Amino acid sequence: MSTPELASEANLAERDLPELVQLLQEQTWTGLLTLHRGLTTKTITVEKGRLVFAMSSDPDERLGVLLLRRGLLSLRQLNDAGSKVGPGKRLGSVLVEQGVLAPKALVRAVVDASREIILHAFTWSEGRYKLEPGQRTEEAITLNIDPPQLILDGIRRIESWKRIDRAVGGLEARYRARRGGGMTVMKLELDDNGRALLDQLKNSRSVEQLCAGSKLSSFEVCRLVWALRVVGFAERVTPSAAPIGDDDGLASVLKEED
C-alpha cells in the first residue's frame, strides 16, 4: 500500500487531523505543525513523528487558565504572577519562584496543557494546517505519548457524527484486523468493551454487525472503528474478504485482558 503524499499546507476538511497525525508518525517527520482556525493558532512541535509540545493563541488554553480551572491557582496568584511575566520569564517559572507550584507540579501542568491543546485540535472540522520541516522549539518539558494513543484520545473527543460517519463509511462498510497490525494496539488504553471489539475484528464484519455485537453504543463503536483504522489495526475490506488467522501476536493481544 502506497504512502499518501504529505502536503505542506492544506485544508483540514481535505485531510482530517487524525489521518495527518498518523501520516507524520509513519514518515517520522520532524518540524512544526501549525493549525489555523479563525483567530486561533496552535503550534505543535513534532519530533520523529511524535507530537511533543504545543502552544495556542487562545487565552483559554494557556497554562495559567488550566491551573485556575483545576483549582491549583487562585485568581490573585494568577494576577500576581502574570504581572511578573516578561521576556525570558515565563509564567511557570514565576510560579515556581514564588513557591506557588512545586517543580514537579509545573512539569505535570505543562504536559497537561500541551496535551489538551492537541486533543482539542482533533475536534476542529475546519481550518488549515501548515508543515515546516526541521523547525522545532527548544522545550525542556515535552509530551511522551505514543501517537496511536494520542490519536485514540483525540478521536474520543470528536462529537461530530458527520465526521465519524464519513470516516467509517456507513452500516454496510466492512472491517477486519489488518495483517501486521496486531502490535499496534498492545499499548492502547482500552476497556473490556474495546478489547471485545478487537476480538470481533478477527473476522470481516460490517459496521452493523460490529454495533450489534458490542455493549458500546453505536456512536462509540463507530468512533473506535475509525480510530483503529487510522492507527493501522483495522482495515476496510470488500464483502468477500476472508478471515485472517493469528498474526504477529494478535491472539496474545486479545487475551491480554483475560
C-alpha positions in Angstrom: 0.0 0.0 0.0 1.5 3.3 -1.0 2.0 6.1 1.5 -0.2 9.2 0.9 1.6 12.4 -0.1 2.3 14.7 2.8 1.2 18.2 1.6 3.0 21.1 3.3 -0.2 23.0 3.6 -3.9 22.1 3.2 -7.4 22.4 4.4 -8.4 20.2 7.4 -11.6 19.4 5.6 -9.4 17.7 2.9 -7.2 15.8 5.4 -8.7 15.2 8.8 -6.3 15.7 11.7 -6.2 12.1 12.9 -5.0 10.9 9.5 -2.5 13.7 9.3 -1.0 12.8 12.7 -0.8 9.2 11.7 1.0 10.2 8.5 3.5 12.2 10.4 4.3 9.2 12.5 4.7 6.9 9.6 7.1 9.3 7.9 8.9 10.0 11.3 8.5 13.7 10.4 10.2 16.4 12.4 9.2 20.1 12.4 6.4 22.4 13.3 2.8 21.7 12.6 0.7 24.9 12.7 -3.1 24.8 12.8 -5.2 27.9 12.0 -8.9 28.4 12.5 -10.4 31.8 12.7 -8.4 33.9 15.2 -6.8 30.8 16.8 -3.4 29.4 16.0 -2.0 26.2 17.5 1.7 25.4 17.1 2.7 21.8 17.7 6.3 20.6 17.8 6.8 17.2 16.1 9.9 15.1 16.7 10.3 12.0 14.6 6.6 11.6 14.2 5.7 12.3 17.8 3.8 15.3 19.0 5.8 16.6 21.9 4.8 20.1 22.7 2.0 22.6 21.8 1.2 26.3 22.2 -2.1 28.1 21.5 -3.0 31.7 20.9 -6.4 31.0 22.6 -6.2 32.6 26.1 -8.5 29.8 27.4 -5.8 27.2 26.6 -2.9 28.8 28.4 -1.2 27.4 31.4 -2.5 29.8 33.9 -6.1 29.3 32.9 -5.6 25.5 33.1 -4.2 25.8 36.6 -7.0 28.2 37.6 -9.7 25.8 36.2 -8.3 22.9 38.2 -8.1 24.8 41.4 -4.3 24.7 41.6 -4.1 28.5 41.4 -6.1 31.3 42.8 -7.1 34.4 40.8 -4.9 36.6 43.0 -1.9 34.2 42.4 -2.5 34.2 38.7 -2.7 38.0 38.6 0.4 38.5 40.7 2.5 36.0 38.7 1.2 37.4 35.4 2.4 40.9 36.3 6.0 39.5 36.5 6.0 37.7 33.2 8.2 39.2 30.6 11.0 38.5 28.1 12.8 35.3 29.2 10.4 34.9 32.2 7.5 32.5 31.7 4.5 32.1 34.0 5.6 28.7 35.1 9.0 29.7 36.3 7.5 32.7 38.1 5.0 30.4 39.9 7.9 28.1 41.0 10.0 31.1 42.2 7.0 32.3 44.2 6.5 28.9 45.8 3.0 28.6 44.3 3.9 25.5 42.4 6.5 22.8 43.0 8.8 22.0 40.1 7.2 18.6 39.6 3.7 20.1 39.6 4.8 22.6 36.9 6.1 19.8 34.7 2.8 17.9 35.0 0.8 21.1 34.3 2.9 22.0 31.2 2.5 18.4 29.9 -1.3 18.5 30.5 -1.6 21.9 28.9 0.2 20.6 25.7 -2.0 17.5 25.6 -5.2 19.5 26.0 -4.2 21.9 23.2 -3.6 18.9 20.9 -6.7 16.9 21.8 -8.9 20.0 21.4 -7.5 20.4 17.8 -8.9 17.0 16.9 -12.4 18.5 17.3 -11.7 21.0 14.6 -13.7 20.2 11.5 -12.4 23.2 9.5 -9.3 25.3 9.3 -5.9 24.9 7.7 -2.6 23.2 8.6 0.9 24.1 7.6 4.1 22.0 8.0 7.5 23.5 8.4 10.1 20.6 8.3 13.1 20.8 10.5 11.8 23.6 12.7 11.5 22.9 16.4 11.1 24.7 19.7 13.6 24.3 22.5 11.4 23.0 25.2 12.7 21.1 28.3 9.3 19.7 29.1 7.7 17.6 26.4 4.9 15.0 26.0 5.8 11.3 26.0 2.6 9.8 24.5 2.7 7.3 21.7 1.0 8.7 18.5 -1.6 5.8 18.4 -2.8 6.6 21.9 -2.9 10.3 21.2 -5.0 9.6 18.0 -7.3 7.4 20.0 -7.7 10.0 22.7 -8.2 12.7 20.1 -10.9 10.8 18.2 -12.7 10.1 21.5 -13.1 13.9 21.8 -14.9 14.2 18.5 -18.6 14.6 18.7 -19.4 15.4 15.1 -21.4 12.5 13.7 -20.9 13.8 10.2 -17.1 13.3 10.5 -17.4 9.9 12.2 -19.9 8.6 9.7 -17.9 9.8 6.7 -14.7 8.3 8.1 -16.3 4.9 8.8 -18.5 4.6 5.7 -21.9 3.6 6.9 -23.7 0.4 8.1 -22.6 -1.8 5.2 -18.9 -0.9 5.4 -16.8 -4.0 6.4 -13.7 -4.1 8.6 -11.3 -6.6 9.9 -8.0 -6.7 11.7 -5.2 -5.7 9.3 -2.5 -8.2 8.7 0.6 -6.9 10.5 -1.5 -4.6 12.8 -1.6 -6.6 16.0 1.3 -4.9 17.7 -0.3 -1.5 17.2 -2.9 -2.0 19.9 -0.9 -3.6 22.6 -0.3 -0.4 24.5 -3.6 1.3 23.7 -5.8 2.1 26.8 -8.9 0.1 26.0 -11.6 -1.2 28.4 -13.1 -4.7 28.2 -15.7 -3.5 25.7 -13.0 -2.0 23.5 -11.0 -5.3 23.7 -14.1 -7.2 22.8 -14.4 -5.1 19.6 -10.9 -6.1 18.7 -12.0 -9.7 19.1 -14.9 -9.2 16.7 -12.4 -7.8 14.1 -10.6 -11.1 13.8 -13.2 -11.8 11.1 -14.6 -9.5 8.4 -17.7 -7.8 9.9 -19.9 -4.9 8.8 -20.3 -1.8 10.9 -23.9 -3.0 11.6 -22.6 -6.4 12.9 -19.9 -4.7 15.0 -22.5 -2.4 16.6 -24.9 -5.3 17.2 -22.2 -7.4 18.8 -20.9 -4.7 21.2 -22.0 -3.4 24.6 -20.8 0.0 23.5 -23.3 2.5 21.9 -23.3 2.6 18.1 -21.8 6.0 18.3 -18.8 4.8 20.4 -18.4 1.7 18.2 -18.1 3.8 15.1 -15.7 6.3 16.7 -13.5 3.4 17.9 -13.5 1.7 14.5 -12.4 5.0 13.0 -9.5 5.2 15.5 -8.5 1.6 14.9 -8.4 2.2 11.2 -6.3 5.3 11.5 -3.7 3.8 13.8 -3.3 0.8 11.5 -5.1 -2.0 13.4 -8.3 -2.3 11.3 -8.7 -2.1 7.6 -11.8 -1.6 5.4 -12.4 -4.7 3.2 -14.7 -5.9 0.4 -17.6 -8.2 1.4 -15.7 -11.2 0.0 -12.7 -10.8 2.2 -11.7 -14.0 4.0 -11.0 -14.2 7.8 -7.4 -13.9 8.8 -5.5 -16.2 11.1 -3.5 -15.2 14.2 -0.9 -12.6 13.0 2.1 -11.0 14.8 0.8 -11.6 18.3 -2.9 -10.7 17.6 -4.1 -13.6 19.7 -1.9 -12.6 22.7 -3.2 -9.0 22.4 -6.8 -10.2 22.6 -6.0 -12.5 25.5 -4.2 -9.8 27.4 -7.2 -8.8 29.4 -8.2 -12.4 30.2 
